[in-house]
Amino acid sequence: MNDSKNKTNINKSTSNTHMNDATSKININESTSKTDTDNGTSKIHVHDSTNKKEIRRVATKRKILETATHLFARLGYHKTTIQDIAYHIGMTTGAVFHHFASKRDILGEVVDQLNENLEQYIEFLSKEHSDFNDMVRGLVDIFLERFHSEPDSIICLTSLSAEFSGIREPIIINIQQAYDRFVDAFEKAMNRFSRNPANRAVGICFIVALQGIAIQALLRDGVMDIEELVTGFITLTTNDFSNKKAVG
């Protein structure tokens, strides 16, 4: 009898122990799950914070390059200081140096960006064009769009090429490479119409003429607008004169 009761008590005790263990396991699992969730939330917050910092960094760097492009175009590289760039953005010079080690580094990235800006022209020239006049008008349309949205990107390349060509500093190689990318594409497009030894020279003259138009548009602001100058350029470079004879 006593043995039977003892066995019953032992079984109950064992059962209670198992239940307590199970409850403890559930509590541990819940605690672990909560910890995992908290860690996951923490990781998301860290990730979001990192993304925001990166977005701000990229935006600030882009603003510095845009301002430098404007000042290099209007004042020239050598007359522009880091203080000028910082002042126009509303930053300290230290903040500018946080993103660029030197003004020379800024120049390098500005030229790289100016090079990339020619990509739209190059893609257009790589297409099959059956009519020379249409090709010229297409290039001029790209030029007009860029002039109205980013005139400094056109003027800056001209300004830097004039400033550094006489000095022959290493950066002139990068500037010339930017021009050559356009000229190479233009020459290939011209060769589809006629393989003329002068096609490369025509390409150089073409891009220089467009840049000159941009400068003249700023110089003659209020007297003659960019559209009028472009119309004159198209008239000169296409066949509009071909069937006309001199009068007098």
C-alpha positions in Angstrom: 0.0 0.0 0.0 2.7 2.5 1.1 4.8 1.4 -1.8 1.9 2.1 -4.2 1.4 5.6 -2.7 5.1 6.3 -2.9 5.1 5.3 -6.6 2.1 7.6 -7.2 3.9 10.5 -5.5 7.1 9.9 -7.4 5.1 9.8 -10.7 3.4 13.1 -9.8 6.7 14.7 -8.8 8.3 13.5 -12.1 5.3 14.8 -14.0 5.5 18.2 -12.3 9.2 18.3 -13.0 8.6 17.7 -16.7 5.9 20.3 -16.8 8.2 22.8 -15.1 11.0 21.9 -17.6 8.6 22.4 -20.5 7.4 25.7 -19.1 11.0 26.8 -18.6 11.9 25.7 -22.2 8.9 27.7 -23.5 10.0 30.8 -21.5 13.6 30.4 -22.8 12.3 30.0 -26.4 10.1 33.1 -26.0 13.0 35.0 -24.6 15.3 33.8 -27.4 12.7 34.7 -30.0 12.3 38.2 -28.5 16.1 38.6 -28.4 16.3 37.5 -32.1 13.5 40.0 -33.0 15.3 42.8 -31.1 18.5 41.9 -32.8 16.8 41.9 -36.2 15.2 45.3 -35.4 18.6 46.6 -34.3 20.2 45.4 -37.6 17.4 47.1 -39.6 18.0 50.4 -37.7 21.8 50.2 -38.2 21.2 49.4 -41.9 18.8 52.3 -42.4 21.2 54.6 -40.6 24.1 53.5 -42.8 22.0 54.0 -45.9 21.0 57.5 -44.9 24.6 58.5 -44.2 25.6 57.1 -47.6 22.8 59.0 -49.3 23.9 62.2 -47.6 27.5 61.6 -48.5 26.8 61.0 -52.2 24.5 64.1 -52.3 27.1 66.3 -50.7 29.8 65.0 -53.0 27.6 65.6 -56.0 26.9 69.2 -54.8 30.6 69.9 -54.5 31.3 68.6 -58.0 28.4 70.7 -59.5 29.6 73.8 -57.7 33.2 73.2 -58.8 32.1 72.7 -62.4 30.2 76.0 -62.3 33.2 77.9 -60.8 35.8 76.2 -63.1 33.6 77.2 -66.1 33.3 80.8 -65.0 36.5 81.6 -63.1 38.9 78.9 -64.3 40.5 76.2 -62.3 43.5 78.1 -61.0 41.4 81.1 -59.9 38.9 78.9 -58.0 39.8 78.1 -54.4 38.5 75.5 -52.0 37.1 78.4 -50.0 35.1 79.6 -53.1 33.6 76.1 -53.5 32.8 75.8 -49.8 31.3 79.3 -49.7 28.9 78.7 -52.6 27.6 75.5 -51.0 27.4 76.9 -47.5 30.0 74.5 -46.1 33.3 74.8 -44.3 36.5 74.1 -46.2 37.1 71.2 -43.7 33.8 69.6 -44.8 34.9 69.8 -48.5 38.3 68.2 -47.6 36.3 65.5 -45.8 35.1 64.4 -49.3 38.1 65.3 -51.4 41.8 65.3 -50.4 42.7 68.3 -52.7 41.4 70.6 -55.3 43.2 68.5 -57.9 41.1 65.5 -56.8 38.0 67.6 -57.4 39.3 68.6 -60.9 39.9 64.9 -61.8 36.3 63.9 -60.9 34.9 67.0 -62.7 36.7 66.0 -65.9 35.5 62.4 -65.5 31.9 63.6 -65.2 32.3 65.9 -68.2 33.6 62.9 -70.1 30.5 60.8 -69.1 28.2 63.7 -70.2 29.3 63.0 -73.8 27.8 59.5 -73.6 24.4 60.6 -75.0 26.1 62.0 -78.1 28.2 58.9 -78.6 25.2 56.6 -78.2 23.3 58.7 -80.8 26.2 58.6 -83.2 26.5 54.8 -82.9 23.1 54.4 -84.5 22.6 53.9 -88.2 21.9 57.3 -89.8 20.8 57.4 -93.4 20.7 61.2 -93.7 23.5 63.5 -92.7 21.3 66.5 -92.1 19.0 64.5 -89.7 22.1 63.3 -87.8 23.3 66.9 -87.4 19.9 68.0 -86.1 19.8 65.1 -83.7 23.1 66.1 -82.2 22.0 69.7 -82.0 18.8 68.6 -80.1 21.0 66.8 -77.5 23.1 69.9 -77.3 20.1 72.2 -76.7 18.7 69.9 -74.1 22.0 69.8 -72.2 22.5 73.5 -72.5 19.1 74.3 -71.0 19.6 71.8 -68.1 23.4 71.9 -67.5 25.1 74.8 -69.4 28.2 74.6 -67.2 28.9 71.1 -68.2 29.4 72.4 -71.8 31.3 75.5 -70.9 33.5 73.9 -68.3 35.2 71.5 -70.8 35.9 74.4 -73.1 37.3 76.5 -70.3 39.5 73.8 -68.9 40.9 72.8 -72.3 41.8 76.4 -73.0 43.4 76.8 -69.5 45.4 73.6 -69.5 46.4 73.3 -73.1 49.1 76.0 -72.7 50.4 74.5 -69.4 50.4 70.9 -70.6 49.7 69.5 -67.1 48.7 65.8 -66.9 45.0 66.6 -66.6 45.1 67.7 -70.3 45.4 64.1 -71.3 42.0 63.3 -69.6 40.4 66.4 -71.2 41.7 65.3 -74.6 40.4 61.8 -74.1 36.9 63.2 -73.4 37.0 65.1 -76.8 38.5 62.1 -78.6 35.6 59.9 -77.5 33.2 62.2 -79.3 35.5 62.6 -82.3 36.0 58.9 -82.7 32.2 58.3 -82.7 31.6 61.2 -85.1 34.3 60.0 -87.5 32.8 56.5 -87.6 29.4 57.9 -88.3 30.8 60.1 -91.1 32.6 57.1 -92.6 29.2 55.5 -93.1 28.3 58.3 -95.5 31.8 58.7 -97.1 35.3 57.7 -96.1 36.9 61.1 -96.3 40.3 61.7 -94.6 38.9 65.0 -93.4 36.1 63.3 -91.3 38.1 63.4 -88.1 38.8 67.0 -88.5 35.1 67.6 -89.2 34.3 65.9 -85.9 36.7 68.2 -84.0 35.3 71.3 -85.6 31.8 70.2 -84.9 32.1 69.8 -81.1 34.2 73.0 -80.8 31.5 74.8 -82.8 28.8 73.6 -80.4 30.8 74.7 -77.4 31.4 78.1 -79.0 27.7 78.5 -79.5 27.1 77.9 -75.8 29.6 80.6 -74.9 28.1 83.0 -77.4 24.6 82.4 -76.1 25.8 83.5 -72.6 27.7 86.5 -74.1 24.7 87.6 -76.2 22.0 86.9 -73.6 19.1 89.2 -74.2 20.2 90.0 -77.7 20.2 86.6 -79.4 19.1 83.4 -77.8 20.5 79.9 -78.1 17.8 78.7 -80.5 18.7 81.5 -83.0 22.4 80.6 -82.9 21.6 76.9 -83.3 19.4 77.7 -86.4 22.4 79.6 -87.9 24.7 76.6 -87.2 22.3 74.1 -88.8 22.0 76.4 -91.8 25.7 76.5 -92.1 26.4 72.8 -91.6 23.6 71.2 -93.6 22.7 71.5 -97.3 20.4 74.5 -96.9 22.9 76.5 -99.0 23.5 73.8 -101.6 20.8 75.0 -104.1 21.3 78.7 -103.6 23.3 81.0 -105.7 25.0 84.3 -104.7 23.1 87.4 -105.6 24.7 90.4 -107.2 
